[in-house]
Amino acid sequence: MNVQQGGGRVLPFDVTHRLVLSIALPMTLGFMTTPLLGLVDTAVVGHMGLPDALAGLAIGAVLFDLLFSSFNFLRASTTGLTAQAYGRHDRREQQAVFWRALISALGCGILIVLLSPLLLWLGLKLMGPQGGIADATRTYFSIRMLSGPAALANYALLGFVLGRGQGRIGLLLQTVINGVNIVLAILLGLCLGWGVAGVAWGTLIGEATGMLLGLFIVLRSFAGDERPPRSELFSRAKLTQLFALNRDILIRTFVLIGAFTLMTRIGNSFGAVMLAANAVLMNFFLLSGYYLDGLANAAEQITGRSIGANYRPAFDRGLKLTAFWSFGLALAAAVFFFTVGPALIRLLTTSEEVRTAAATYLPWAAVTGLTGALAFLMDGVFIGATWSREMRNKMLLSFGGYLIALAIFVPTLGNHGLWMAMNAFLLFRGIFLAMGLKKRADQTFRFAQ
């Protein structure tokens, strides 16, 4: 049923627990394969018995992740714009969004491959590995960088299917990418003895396989009579909108990376044991983040779709249900880490000093899912609504609050203060975004067309 409201066409749809979970649960499962992949890669190289190779893999992976996480805007902006076109039932614009995202991704990926020698040199200067560690880093980084076009294309593909609420396809793509990677890492790296190079080739082939499968699924769904003309595809207004959206999300991502980098640098000043303990505990925060990302994806899709449909009840209902599940699952994660955390710490490290230190600060890491739940949810809402400027500005404001918290708590409370500041940063992000949510939603739905 189509109705008119506030001068714009309204396309009502129901938001239910089933809809929320049909998007969130598959993507949660898909995202959880990522830390599993990291564990397998580490185990494969670790079984070689060469410390230099393991250290080189770790440094290479950090450099790669640092670089490619900066391109997450390709996934986020594609989800928001696709969801809005989906809500308007505009299949031609959905295709246009996809092609703009894919062309951008492939262009960025090719540029990264061309710049890889320079990026490797800068990375080695930044991290400072020597001897065999540096050799292993070069091997891993040089091979894995070849996956750049496919890896970024997968960001665009994932963003597109999530924008249409196709969580199961997203799960399939993530599972294929990481599954192929895991199998080939074991086969090439361990069974055939290729070591670090085998792990890197496994990643490259996994990304390429996922890209080909994703293109097959997406392109098969496109109808020829809905293909956008070139003039529409490269519309100046649309490209300007996309550039502004990607720019704001990129700035937000850089600030987020800076916050975690600063935590690591300050933790390093407390000594090797404390740095190692914090590294162990950050795994709990990262797991909570992957665990809750599926609900953020659901918020992105439902928010974007409701704005495209010009249907405020779906927006409000989607916010209520995703908040219910986000905080419920965040509480479950906190209980899990409080209960099982000591055993996980023993599993992750054999050093008694590190185990003792990590156990001391475990409560701070265990609650990061709770303190960050609102931030993750609000990120999803603002990405789906393409309110990128507000998200960027509130991230900068939150980072300012984080710096103040570090200045106050760290000198007096040491590592406790460091974790207090991190939890405060997560709270700031969620609260500052939530404070302006109603006003921004009122404006958006008043002028929705």
N, C-alpha and C positions, 0 to 999 in steps of 0.2 A: 504494500500500500504506500503510495506517495501522497504527501500532504504538503501544504505551504505553511511556513512558520517564519516570521521575521523577514519575509522577502526571499527566503531560500527554500529549495526543495528539501523535504524531510523524508528520510528512508529508514523507518524504524526497524530495529532488530532486538532480539532478546539477549541479555547477558545473564548467563547462569553459571553455577559452580562447574557444571560439566564443560562449558565453553572455556572457562579460565583454565581448568586442569588439562583440557585437551591440547592446549598450547604449552602450558607450563611444564607438565610432567615429561613429555618427550624431550623437550629442550634441556631440562635438568639432567636427564639421563645422558643426553648427548654431550653436554658440557662436562659431566663427570668423567667422561673417557679421556679428557685432556690431561688431568693430573696422573691418571693411570698410565698414559703414554710416557709421561716424564719419568715415572718410576721404572717402566720397562727399559727405556733407553739407558737410564743410570745403571740398572742391573746388568744389562748386556755388556756395557763397557767395563763395569766394575768386575765382572767375572773374568776379564782378561788379565787381571792382576797387575795392571800398569797404572799407578797413581797419576802419572803425567797425562795419560789418555783421558782419565776420568775428569781431571781438573780442566783439561782443554775442552772437553765436551760441555762442562758446566759453563765455562766462560763463553764459548761459542753460542750456546743456547740462550744465555742472558743477553748477549749482543743482538741476536736475531729477534728475540721477543721484545726487547726494548725498541728496536726499529719498527717491527711490524705492528706492535700494539698502537703505534702512532697513527696507523691507517684504519683503526676501528671505525672511524667516521664513515667509511664506505659501507659498512654493515648498518650502522645506526641510521644514517640519513636515508638509505634505501628502504629500511623498514618503515620509517615514519611516512615518507612520501607515498610508498606503495599502499600502506594501510588507508591513507586518506583517499587515494584514487579508488581503492576497493570499496570503501564506504560510499563513494559517489556512484558506484557501479560503472566506473569509467575504465573499460578494459583497454582502450587505446592508450590512455595515459599510463596505465600500469605497464604496458609494453615500453612506452617511452622512458619511464623511470628506470626500468630494467636496462635498457640499452645505454642510457647515459651512465648508469653506474658501472656496467660492464666495460664500456670503452674507457672510463676513468681508471678503473682497476687495472686493466691490461696496460694502459699507458704508464701508470705509476710503477707497475711491476717491471716493465721493460726498462724504464729509467733506472730502477734500483739495480737491475742486473748490470747495466752499463757502468754504473757508479760503484759496483761492488768492490773493485780493488781499492778505491779511495776509502770506502766505508770500512773495509777490513783494516786498512792502515790506521784509521782513526780509532777503531775499536781496540786494536792492540796497544795503541798509545794510551788510551783511556784505562784499560784494565792492567796493562803492564806484565803479561805473562812472559816467561823466559824459557829458552831451551825446548825440551820436549813438549811442554805445555803449550807454548806458542805454536809449535808445529801441528799439534792436534787441533788447536783452535783454527788455524788456517785451513786445514783439511775439511773440518766440519762446516765452517762458515762459507767457504768457497763453493762447496757442493750444494749446500742448502739454499744459498742465495739464488741458485738457478730456478728454484721453485717459486720465486717472487710473483711472476704473472699468474700462475695457477692459484697460489695462496690468496692473493688479493681478489682474483675472480671469485673464489669461494666465499669471500666476505660479501660480495655483491649478490651472489646466488642465495646465500643464507638470509641476507637481509630481505630479499624479494619474497622468498617462500614464507618467512615469518610475517611479513607485511600482509600476506593473504591468509594468515592464520593456519598455515599448513605445518603444524608442529611435527607431525610424523615424518614428513619429507625432510625437515630439518634434522631430525634424529637420524634418519637413514644416511644423509650426507655426512654428518659428523661421525657416525659409526663406521662408514666406509673409509673415510679419510684416516681416522685414527686406527681402525682395525687393520687396514692394509699396511699402515706404517708399523704397527706393532709386530705383525707377522714377518714383514721384510727385515725389520731391525734384528729380530732373533735369527732369521735365516741367513741374512747377509753378514750381519755384525758378529754373530756368535758361531753359527754352524759353518759358514764359509771362511770365518776368520778375518773379515774385512775391518772389524773394529769400528772406530769412529766414522770412517768413510761409509761403511755399511749402514750405520744408523742414519747418516745424512741422506744416502740414496733412498732409503726406505721412506723418509719424510717427503722427498721430492716426488717419488712415484705415488705415494698416498695422496698428496695434494693434486697431482695431475689426474689420478683416477676419480677423485671426488669432483673435480671440475668437469670432466667429460660426462659423468653420470648426471650431474646437476644441469648441465646444458641440455642433455637429452630430455630430461624430465620437463624442464621449463619451456624449451622451444616447442616441444610436442603439444603443449597446452595453448600455444598461441594460434589464434585464427587469422588467416591471411587478410580478411577484409577489415580487421581491426588494427592492421599495421600502421603506425604513425608515419606521416610523410617526413622527409628529411628536414623541411622547414620547421616543423613542430618539434622534431627530435632535438634540433640545435637552436631552439628558440632562445633568444637573448634573455628574456625574462626568466625562463625556466633555468637556464644555466647560471644566471646571477643568483637566483634563489638557492640552487644547489651549492654554489661556491660559498655563499654566506653561511649556509647551514654546516657545511663541512669545515669551514674555517673556525666557527665557534666550537664545534665538537672537538676539533684538533687542539685548540687552546685549552679546553677543559681537560683533555687527556694528558697534555703536557704537564699541567698543574698537578694532576693526580699522580703521575709518575714522579714528579718532583717531591711530593709529600712523602712517598714511600722511600725514595732515594735519601731524603734528609733523615728519615728515621734510621736507615741503615748506617749512614755516616755518623750520626750521634751515637748509635749503639756500638760502633767500632771504637769509639773513645773510651768505652767502659771495659775494653779488653776482649781477648779472643773468646773466652768462655761465655761472656754475656752476649757477644755477637752471634755465637753459635746457638745459644739458647733462644735468642730472638728469631733466628732463622727457622728453628724447629717450630716455634709457636706461630710464625707467620703462615705456615702450612695450614693451621687450623682456620685462620682468617680467610685464606684463599679458598679452602674447601667450603666454608660458609658462603663465600661470594658465588662460587660456581653453583652451589646448592640453591641459592635464591635467584640466580640469574634467569631461570626459567619463568619465574613470576614477573620479573621485570620485563621479559619479552612479551608475556601476556598483556601486561599493562600498556606496552608500546602499541601492540596490534589493536586492542580494544579502544584505546584512546584515539589513535589515528583514524580508525574506522568510524568512531562516533562523530568525530569532527567532520570527516568527509560526508557522512550521512546527515550532518546538521541535526543530530538527535541527542540532546542533553541528558535525557534519562539513562541512556546507555553509558554515557561518560560517568555519571554519578554512581550507577550500579557497578560498573567495572572497577571504579576506584575503591568502592566499599568491599567488593569481593576479593580483589587482589591484595588489599590491605589486610583483610582477615587471614588469608592464607600466608601472606608474607610474615606477619608477626607470629602466627601459630607455628610455622615451620622454623622461624628463627629461635623461638623459645625451645622447641624440640632440639635444635642444634646445640643450644647452650647447655641444656641438660645432658646431652650426649657427651659433649667435650668435658664437662665437669666430672662425669662418671667414668668415661673411658680414656680421658686425656692422659692420666699418668701412664697407662699401658701403652698408649700411642707414642708417648715420649720415649719410653724404654725401647720401643720398636725402631724409632727413627735415629737413635744415637746410642752408642755403647759407652760413651764417656760419663762417668759418675758425676763429675763436676758439672757437665752440661745438663745432665738429667736433673740434678738438684736445683740448679738455677732455673731451668725451664718450669719445674714444678712450682717454684715460688711465684712465678709470674703467670702461671696458667690461667687464673681467674680472669685476668685482663683479656687474654686472647679468646677465652671461652665465650665472653659476652659480646664480641665484635659483631656477630651475626645480629644480635638484638639492637645494638647501638647503630648498626649500619642498615637495618631493614628498611627504615623510612627513606634513607638516602638512595638505596637501590631501587625502591619502588618509585620515588619521585623522578629519578633518572629515566625510568621507563615511561612515565607519564609525559615528561617534557620532551623526550625524543619522539614519542608517537605524535605529539601535538606539533612538533617542529618548532618549539619555543626555545630555540638554541641560544639566543642572546641572553635570555634570563638565566638559563642553565649555566652559561659561561660566567656571567657576572656573579651569580651566587656561589660558584666554585671559587672564584677569586676572593670573594668575601670570606668564605669558609677557610681558605688557605691563610688569610690574614689572621683569623681567629686561632688557627692551628699554630702559627708562629708565636702568637702571644701566649698560648698555653704552654708551648715548649719553653719559652723564656721564663715563665712563672714556675712550672712544675719540675723541670729537669734539674736545675741547680740545687733544689732543696730535697727532691725525692729520688733523684737518679733514674734508674731504669723503670721504677714504678711511675715516675713522672712522665717518662717517654711514652709508656703505654696509656697513661691517662690522657695525654695530649692526642694520641691517635684516636682513642675512643671519642674524645671531644670533637675532633675533626669530622668523624662520621656523623655525630649528632648534629653538628653545625650544618652539614650538607643537607640533611633531611629536613631539618626545621626551617632553614632559610628558604628552601624551595617551597615547602608546604605553606609558609606564611603568605606567599603571593599567589597561591594556586586558585583560590575562588575568584579573585579579581580578574586574573588572566583568562580563566574559563568563561566568565561572564562576557568579557570583551570578544572572545573568539566566537562564541555561539551567537552573539548578537549580530555579528557581521558575516557569519557563515553563509556561503552561497551554494 
